[in-house]
């Protein structure tokens, strides 16, 4: 018998580039991470062979579910701009009652995407991928690890079974998704109501967002329904802009406090010493935008996918105006924000998006870990197109505004979706939940 020496983890030596990346991770996390006091200091970065594993070891879990690292900094930059490789159909997964089978129901479709060109629409139900039934055991593998697949679409019978309609093959492409999905002015029972379905806070579309509000202003809207049910967050600066176009005129004219930015002790001390206690990096204020609706009340549509910068808007507007929340469940509860950290002087493509701050509104309200609860609970039933008067969340908002109930008996009677279906979190949506801040020099 020939005995060979065992290979232990500590015998593996990191390459010089891995050591460089490890130092990049270690130094920046110890300086910028919100929960820096909880970073284990007994880690030898010279023995860590995988920067991703090192990064994970530094996180304050389970509180921090959002910090991440990547070896593709361009892909990270693109994702924050809404540029992704996608099929274009945003869906929600459900576990069928008394079964391990899973179905997907389309929430919305990105215009001009592969899904749009395949005539997939909101409410479409799919239950197979490449001929394989979707289950609780295989849905990740089937739905999130492919750049091409064939979906089998069907419809529910009155007994809750699925009958097949047709198969559609989709090939993912790179898309820059415009976060302004729908905007329209609704005239109903003497009320002029603006509706905006807004799906991510992306600075590159700020000019278009201003144009939408300029149109609302021109149309003389009296009330606004802001649909954030599918919005996982994004740019703090864009959240300030959006809120400044909504808030009472006196609030924006006086540049009242939008939010307070709370960093770790080291960063806070540095900012105060360099810029003072009124620094823009400590206090974010409402701005004077090109257009302001001067509203005293707003209706916001929410779901468990409403996160981060979406919640920031709710929390920051709350001290200054009446907020009516309509939705099926609480928002995510992400009161913290991140920044993008890259190593500009190094020859590698790694970047981090760690949590570095938490926010509080002008009244000091922060740490809303359980999210915001709907004032009126309305399910997202997918039976009507977004922005139509019979879509349940919007129709409830219009009912609250006008005192008039909107009904569509034909649509209600045709709904055959089984009751008691339990939703499965969409991992890709959870990963994207973000509120990122760009430090001001």
N, C-alpha and C positions, 0 to 999 in steps of 0.2 A: 504494500500500500504506500503510495506517495502522498505525503502530507504537504499541502500548499498553505502559505500564510493567508489568514482571512483578511478580507478587505473591509475595513471599517469606515464609517462616514468621515471620521476625523483624519483618515489617511488621504482623502481626496483634497487636492490643493486647488483653490480657485485660480483662474487665469488672471493675468494682470488687468484685463479689461473688466472682469467681474469684480475685482477688488476696487476698481475705480467707481463702478456703479454702486457697489455696496457703500462706499464712502459718501457718494452723492445722496443715497437714501438715508443713511444714518445722520449725516450732518443736518440735512434739511428737515427731517422729521423731529429731531431734537430741538431744532430752532423754531419751527413753525406749527407743529401739530397742536391742536387744541388741547388734547389730553396728554401733553408732554410729560406730566408728572407720573403717568402710568407706564411709560416706556421702560421695559426691562433694561437695566444698565449692565447686566452680566453677560451680554451677548458679545461674542468675539467675531466681529465682522470679517476678520481675516480667514475664518474657517467656514464662512457661509458660501456655498457654491451656486446658489440660486437667488438672485436679488428679489424675486417675487416671494419666495418663502421668507426671506429676511424681512421684507415689508410686512407680511402677514403677522410675523412675530411681534412687531412693534405696535400693532393696533390694539386699541382699548375695546375689547369685545366683552359682551355682546352689544354694548351701547353703540359702537361705530359699525354700522352696516353698509357704509357708503364709500369710504376711502378706497381708491384702487390705483394700481400701477400698470404700466404698459411698456412694451418694448417697441411700440409704434407710435411715436409722438404725433405724427401727421394724422393718423387715424383718430387719435384723441381730439386733436384740434378740429378735424372734420365733424366729429360727432357733436361737438358743442355748437357747431354751425348747422346742425341738422342734415349733414351730408353723410349718407350711409349706404351700404349695399343692402338692398331690401327688395321684397316682392311688392310692397306697397299696400298690403292689407293688414290693418291693425285689428287684432282679434282678441277675444276673451275665451278662455277655456273653461269648460264645465264638466264635472263628473256626473254621469247619469245616475239617477236614483237606483239603489240596490244593484250596482254594477261597478266594474272597474273600467268600463268604456268611457272615453272622453270625446266630447265634441267641441269644435270651435265655432263661435259665432262672430261674424265680422262686425266690428264697431264702426269703422269708417275706412275709406279707401283714398289713398293719395292720388290726386289728379295726375293723369298721364303716366302712371306707374304700370308695371306689368299686370297687376290685379285690375286696374281700371280698364286697360285694353282688353282684358279677358271678360269684361262685363260683370265683374264681381261687385256686389253692392252691400251696403249695410243690411244686416239681418240674415245674410246667406249663412247656411250651416254646412260645415264639412266634418267628416267623421273617419276618413281614411287618407293615408298618405302612401302613394305608390302601391295601392292595393292592400295595404296593411291597416287593420283597424287601429285607431289611436286608443291607447290605454294609459292608466296612471303610471305604468312602468316604462313606457317607451316614448311618451310625448316629447321629452327633451330631445332625444336622439332623432326622432322623425321630423320635428318642426324647427329645431334651432341649429342643426348641424349640416344643413344642405343649402347649396346655391341653386338647386333646381329640384322640383318635385311635381308630382301630379296629385291634385287634391280631388277627392270624391265628394261632391256636394249632394245634399238630400233635403228632405223636409220631414217634419214630425207628423205622424198620424195622430188621430184623436186618442189613440191608446198609448201614445208616447213612444212609439217605435219610429225608426227612420226608414224611409223609402228613398232609393237612389234616384237622383235626377240626371246628373251628368258629371263627367270628369273634366278638369281643366289643368293644363300644364303651365307652370310658371317658371321663369328664369329670372333670378335676382339681378338687378342692375344698380349702379351707383346713382342715387337721387339726392338732390338738394331739396328737402321738403319745406315748402312754405308753411310756416306755422299758422298762418291765417287761413283756416280751412273754409269758413263760411262767414260772411257778414251781410246783413240785410236790415232794412227798416220795415217794421211791421205796423200797419195801421189797423187797429182793432177797437171797436166800440168807443171811438173818439180819442183813443190813446195812441201816441206815436212812440213806438218802442224800438230801440236798437238791439240787435242780436249779433254777438260775435263769438264764434267758436275758435278758440285760440289754443294751440296745442304744444307750444314750446316758446320760451323766452329767448329769442335769437336776435342779437344786435344787428345783423346784416339786413333784417327786414323792418328795422325801426321806421324808415321813411314810409314804407307801405302801411305800417300801423298808424302812423300820423295821418295818412291819407284817409284811412277808414274812419277815424274820429272826425276828421274835417267833413267827411260826407255825412256822418251822424249829426254834426252841428248844423250843417246846411239844411238837413231835412227836418230840423227842429224837434229832435227826439226829447221826450219828457222822462223816459225811464230807459235803463240799460240792463240787458241780461247778458252777463259775461259767462261763457261756457268754458270752464276749466276742468271738466270731468276727466279729460284724457291728457292733461298737461302735467308732465313730471318735473318741470322746473326750467332752470336756465340762468340767464344773465341777470344779476342784481340791477345793473344799470337800466336794462329794458323794463324790469319790474317797476323801477322808480318812474320811468317815462310813462308807462301805462297808467300807473296810479295817479300821476300828476295830470293826466288828461281826463281823469274821472272825478277827482276830489273837488270839494267846494273851492271856489275861486280864491277866497281869503286864505285858504290853507297853502295854496301854491304861491300866491303873491307874497306871503310872509315867509316863504321858505321854511315852513314848519318841519319838525323832525319827522322823517320817514321811518328810520330805524336806527338803533344803536348797535354798533358792531363790537362784539366782545371777543377778544383774542386771548391767547395764553398770557401769562404774566410777563414773560420775556419780551414778546412782541408789543404788548400794550405799553410797557415801560419805554421801549425804543421809540414808539410813535409819539408818546407824550414828550419825551426829551427832544425829539427832532422837530415836531410839528405842533405841539401843544394839545391841550385837552379838547379843543374844538376842531381838531383835524378831520378832514373828510374821510379818513380811514378809521375814525371812531364814531362819527355821526354822519349818517346819510340823510340828506334833506330833500324835500319835494323841490322840483325844478319848475321854471316857468316855460311850459311847452308852447308850440305854435298854436295849439288849440286846446281848450278846456271846456268840458261839458257843464261844470259847476253843479254837480249833482249832490244831493243830500242823502240819497238812498241808492243802493245797487243790489241787484239779484245775481248771485253767483252760483252756478251749477257745479257740483263737486262729486267726487267718488274717491275710492281708496287709491286711485292713481293720481289724484291731485296732490302734488308734493312740492316741497322745497320753495322755489320762487313763487309758486301759486299760493302757498300758505303764507308766504311773506307778504303778498299783496293783501290777503284777508286780514292778517294781523296788523299791518301798518296802516290800513285805511280805517280800521275799527275805532280808533279814538276820535275820528273826525266826522264819521257819517254812519248811517244805519246800514248794516250788512245783513241781507236775508240769504241764508244758505239753503239751497234745494238740492237734494241728492239721495243716493241710495245708502251710503254709509259714511263713516268718518274719513277725513283726509288722512294722509300717511303719517303725519307727525314728525316731519323733518324740519327742525328749527335751526339747523346748522348749514354752513356753507363751506366751499372749498376754493382753492386757487390752483392753477396749473403751474407746476414747477418743472422746469427743464434745466439741463446742464449745458448752457450755451457755449462753454469753452471746451467741451469734451467731444470726442468723436464716437458718439453712440446715440441711439434713437430712443432712449428710455425717457419716460416722463411720469410724473405722479400727479394725482388729483386728490390730495389728502384733505380731510376736514380740518380747517384752521380757525374757524370762528363760529359763534352762534349769534343770533340776532334777538333784539327785544324792541318792542314798539315804543312810542313816546310815553306810554304809561308804565313801561318797564316789564310788560308781559313777554315772557319767553318760555322755553322748555315745555312747549305744548306737545309732549311725547305721544299723547293719544289722539292728536290731530284735532280738527274742528268738526263738530257734530252738526248735521243738517237741522235747520229749524223745521223743515218739512221733508219727510222721508218719501222719496219717489224712486221707484226702481227704473233702471235703464233697461227697457224691455226690447229694444231693437226692432219693434214692429213698425216704426215710422222713420223716415229720413230726418236727419238732423236739420234744424232750422225750420221745420214745418209745424204748423199750428197744432197738429195732433200728436207730436212727439211729447211724451209724458212730462219730462222735466220742464221743457219750454212752456207747454200748455198750463202747467201748474203755476209757473211764474206769471204768465199772462192773466191767469185767474186771480192771482194775488194783486196784480196791478189794477185790473179793471173791475173785479168783483163778478165777472162773467165766466161761467164754466164752458169749456170747449169739450165737446164729445164727438166721437166718431164710432157709432155702433157697429158699422160694417167691419172696421179694423179690429175692434175688440172681439167680435164674434169669430173672426178668422184666425185669431191667435191660438196655436196649438202647441206651444212650447211647454214641455213637462214642468210641473211644479217641483219644488224641493231639489232642484239641481244645485250642486255646490260648486262655486267657482274655484279655479286653480290659479294661483298667482302667475302672471306672465313674467318669467324671469328676465326677459329682455327689457321690459318696461321698468322693472325694479332696478336693474342695473343703471338705467339712464336717469333715474331720479337724481336731480342735481340742482344746486344753487351755487353758481360760481361767481367769484368777486375778482375784479381786477384792481389791485392796489394802486392808489393814485399817488404819483410822485410829488 
